[in-house]
Amino acid sequence: MQPHAEKLIEIAGITTPLVGFYDVPDTQPFAPFVTPRHCFFSAYANWQNGESVVVSRETFRCKGAGYWLCGVASRPREAFADFLANEEGLKASTDLMEQWLDHQKPYQQIHPYIVIGPLKTEQYAYLRTVTFFVNPDQLSLLLTGAEYHSARSGEHRVVSKFGSGCSQLAAVFDDFDQPQAIISTTDIAMRQYLPADILALTVTRPMFAQLCELDEDSFLFKPFWKRLRKARAEHSAT
């Protein structure tokens, strides 16, 4: 059963609908759809209007999404590494990029379709990650929540990993069955499609459940967050 996020969203003041990354056998439950021209983050406004994006091995528009989400290589490995390192300037050398590609594998699809869009309660079984689009204060709140059940700093429940915006939604996770979170949308190639003050936290289902279960004993209901929101409101009023 999908956890209830309403209280978390209300207290955090999050106004952008949460976005799910689904691995599904059938796309129809997610209609209506939008087809982005290239990067699917250009559908940011469409997600807020209830529309979803479908990605498959046959229908991807962006070659990067085809590779990171569906494992479709559009060019030989060495040429791919050379393109990323030298044409896009993302690593200091082709060799470094190849080494990185050796360790960072594409997402492994379970079903024929990837759907990215608003959460669908009845499709929770196919949900892989949830993305919160937030401002820096809200990101701080969620990061605190992600560490709420952590006993050791070495657990790495929250990380920031280099990668494309699409890879940060799924491919960079080590274990979808563990509570993990990625500070995502840090790819400067796709940030043009987001408002300048919007960041994101992408979480696995177990982490999503833990965030939604934060109760009255947690920091979420203590004075710190209330003071911060009050300070922001007073600042904006001056």
C-alpha positions as semicolon CSV with decimal commas, in nm:
position;residue;x (nm);y (nm);z (nm)
1;M;0,000;0,000;0,000
2;Q;0,133;0,342;-0,093
3;P;0,226;0,553;0,211
4;H;0,033;0,872;0,274
5;A;0,251;1,175;0,203
6;E;-0,013;1,443;0,256
7;K;0,096;1,547;0,607
8;L;0,465;1,561;0,509
9;I;0,384;1,771;0,203
10;E;0,160;2,004;0,402
11;I;0,413;2,069;0,678
12;A;0,700;2,107;0,432
13;G;0,496;2,345;0,218
14;I;0,578;2,147;-0,096
15;T;0,358;2,269;-0,382
16;T;0,497;2,066;-0,673
17;P;0,336;1,721;-0,709
18;L;0,562;1,425;-0,637
19;V;0,691;1,238;-0,942
20;G;0,723;0,862;-0,960
21;F;0,957;0,645;-1,165
22;Y;0,764;0,333;-1,265
23;D;0,876;0,012;-1,436
24;V;0,555;-0,128;-1,585
25;P;0,408;-0,387;-1,823
26;D;0,120;-0,158;-1,925
27;T;0,117;0,220;-1,968
28;Q;-0,257;0,288;-1,991
29;P;-0,316;0,348;-1,617
30;F;-0,081;0,646;-1,642
31;A;-0,260;0,837;-1,920
32;P;-0,266;1,115;-2,029
33;F;0,082;1,129;-2,180
34;V;0,315;1,392;-2,319
35;T;0,602;1,335;-2,562
36;P;0,899;1,563;-2,487
37;R;1,102;1,687;-2,780
38;H;1,426;1,567;-2,624
39;C;1,507;1,566;-2,251
40;F;1,209;1,435;-2,058
41;F;1,268;1,693;-1,783
42;S;1,117;1,939;-2,029
43;A;0,790;1,775;-1,917
44;Y;0,830;1,929;-1,569
45;A;0,522;2,149;-1,617
46;N;0,331;1,858;-1,771
47;W;0,395;1,643;-1,464
48;Q;0,236;1,914;-1,254
49;N;-0,068;1,901;-1,482
50;G;-0,109;1,526;-1,439
51;E;0,064;1,405;-1,756
52;S;0,327;1,129;-1,776
53;V;0,623;1,043;-1,999
54;V;0,679;0,693;-2,139
55;V;1,028;0,564;-2,217
56;S;1,102;0,228;-2,375
57;R;1,373;0,064;-2,582
58;E;1,177;0,162;-2,894
59;T;1,048;0,508;-2,803
60;F;1,318;0,703;-2,619
61;R;1,383;1,050;-2,761
62;C;1,705;1,129;-2,576
63;K;1,998;0,894;-2,641
64;G;2,114;0,945;-2,285
65;A;1,776;0,830;-2,150
66;G;1,783;0,536;-2,389
67;Y;2,113;0,426;-2,243
68;W;2,065;0,502;-1,873
69;L;1,705;0,384;-1,845
70;C;1,680;0,112;-2,112
71;G;2,039;0,002;-2,168
72;V;2,035;0,093;-2,538
73;A;2,382;0,197;-2,657
74;S;2,357;0,441;-2,947
75;R;2,730;0,425;-3,028
76;P;3,029;0,197;-2,952
77;R;3,157;0,213;-2,594
78;E;3,484;0,392;-2,673
79;A;3,306;0,647;-2,891
80;F;3,048;0,703;-2,616
81;A;3,318;0,764;-2,357
82;D;3,504;0,995;-2,595
83;F;3,188;1,195;-2,662
84;L;3,110;1,238;-2,292
85;A;3,468;1,323;-2,196
86;N;3,580;1,539;-2,486
87;E;3,274;1,679;-2,663
88;E;3,072;1,737;-2,349
89;G;3,374;1,786;-2,122
90;L;3,240;1,578;-1,835
91;K;3,565;1,402;-1,739
92;A;3,931;1,496;-1,765
93;S;4,002;1,212;-2,010
94;T;3,836;0,938;-2,210
95;D;4,010;0,682;-1,990
96;L;3,854;0,828;-1,676
97;M;3,512;0,826;-1,841
98;E;3,552;0,462;-1,943
99;Q;3,647;0,370;-1,588
100;W;3,342;0,553;-1,459
101;L;3,118;0,374;-1,710
102;D;3,265;0,045;-1,590
103;H;3,134;0,116;-1,241
104;Q;2,812;0,300;-1,321
105;K;2,578;0,068;-1,508
106;P;2,243;0,159;-1,666
107;Y;1,916;0,085;-1,488
108;Q;1,804;-0,275;-1,539
109;Q;1,446;-0,279;-1,669
110;I;1,203;-0,537;-1,533
111;H;0,913;-0,460;-1,769
112;P;0,895;-0,312;-2,122
113;Y;0,806;0,043;-2,019
114;I;0,938;0,316;-1,795
115;V;0,680;0,575;-1,693
116;I;0,777;0,901;-1,524
117;G;0,495;1,112;-1,391
118;P;0,251;1,183;-1,107
119;L;0,208;0,918;-0,840
120;K;-0,065;0,662;-0,903
121;T;-0,171;0,492;-0,580
122;E;-0,305;0,183;-0,756
123;Q;0,029;0,133;-0,937
124;Y;0,243;0,130;-0,622
125;A;0,370;-0,222;-0,691
126;Y;0,557;-0,091;-0,997
127;L;0,700;0,220;-0,830
128;R;1,079;0,227;-0,807
129;T;1,158;0,581;-0,687
130;V;0,983;0,902;-0,586
131;T;1,120;1,249;-0,658
132;F;1,045;1,555;-0,447
133;F;1,097;1,885;-0,633
134;V;1,176;2,134;-0,359
135;N;1,348;2,458;-0,262
136;P;1,673;2,449;-0,057
137;D;1,491;2,478;0,278
138;Q;1,258;2,191;0,194
139;L;1,553;1,983;0,074
140;S;1,718;2,041;0,412
141;L;1,402;1,919;0,584
142;L;1,385;1,602;0,373
143;L;1,757;1,532;0,423
144;T;1,704;1,550;0,798
145;G;1,415;1,307;0,761
146;A;1,623;1,070;0,551
147;E;1,874;1,043;0,837
148;Y;1,612;1,011;1,112
149;H;1,646;0,633;1,141
150;S;2,020;0,622;1,079
151;A;2,261;0,530;1,360
152;R;2,593;0,565;1,177
153;S;2,730;0,831;0,945
154;G;2,885;0,559;0,730
155;E;2,550;0,417;0,624
156;H;2,527;0,659;0,329
157;R;2,148;0,680;0,333
158;V;2,176;1,008;0,142
159;V;2,431;1,062;-0,134
160;S;2,501;1,289;-0,428
161;K;2,628;1,109;-0,736
162;F;2,760;1,234;-1,067
163;G;2,536;1,142;-1,357
164;S;2,273;1,257;-1,603
165;G;1,941;1,378;-1,473
166;C;1,768;1,063;-1,596
167;S;2,029;0,831;-1,441
168;Q;1,980;1,002;-1,105
169;L;1,617;0,888;-1,103
170;A;1,708;0,518;-1,097
171;A;2,042;0,400;-1,235
172;V;2,258;0,540;-0,956
173;F;2,078;0,350;-0,678
174;D;2,258;0,051;-0,528
175;D;1,957;-0,129;-0,381
176;F;1,592;-0,037;-0,437
177;D;1,490;-0,249;-0,138
178;Q;1,686;-0,030;0,104
179;P;1,598;0,320;0,230
180;Q;1,822;0,535;0,011
181;A;1,806;0,891;-0,120
182;I;1,988;1,075;-0,397
183;I;2,022;1,452;-0,425
184;S;1,917;1,462;-0,788
185;T;1,868;1,708;-1,077
186;T;2,230;1,822;-1,042
187;D;2,297;1,763;-1,413
188;I;2,354;2,110;-1,559
189;A;2,246;1,986;-1,903
190;M;1,889;1,935;-1,781
191;R;1,854;2,206;-1,516
192;Q;1,743;2,455;-1,782
193;Y;1,402;2,285;-1,765
194;L;1,359;2,354;-1,391
195;P;1,303;2,679;-1,205
196;A;1,636;2,815;-1,079
197;D;1,546;2,769;-0,711
198;I;1,423;2,410;-0,745
199;L;1,633;2,110;-0,642
200;A;1,524;1,751;-0,597
201;L;1,556;1,451;-0,370
202;T;1,488;1,111;-0,525
203;V;1,416;0,825;-0,285
204;T;1,349;0,453;-0,295
205;R;1,015;0,315;-0,180
206;P;1,146;0,220;0,169
207;M;1,285;0,571;0,217
208;F;0,960;0,722;0,092
209;A;0,774;0,519;0,355
210;Q;1,007;0,636;0,632
211;L;0,964;1,000;0,534
212;C;0,587;0,964;0,527
213;E;0,590;0,801;0,872
214;L;0,763;1,090;1,050
215;D;0,543;1,152;1,354
216;E;0,482;1,407;1,630
217;D;0,798;1,299;1,813
218;S;1,019;1,391;1,517
219;F;1,180;1,721;1,420
220;L;0,899;1,770;1,168
221;F;0,672;1,885;1,449
222;K;0,933;2,070;1,655
223;P;1,008;2,448;1,659
224;F;1,306;2,453;1,418
225;W;1,102;2,417;1,100
226;K;0,832;2,656;1,219
227;R;1,096;2,919;1,296
228;L;1,258;2,875;0,957
229;R;0,929;2,912;0,769
230;K;0,840;3,216;0,979
231;A;1,177;3,375;0,906
232;R;1,135;3,317;0,533
233;A;0,784;3,464;0,540
234;E;0,902;3,772;0,727
235;H;1,192;3,820;0,486
236;S;0,969;3,795;0,181
237;A;0,730;4,049;0,330
238;T;1,000;4,315;0,365
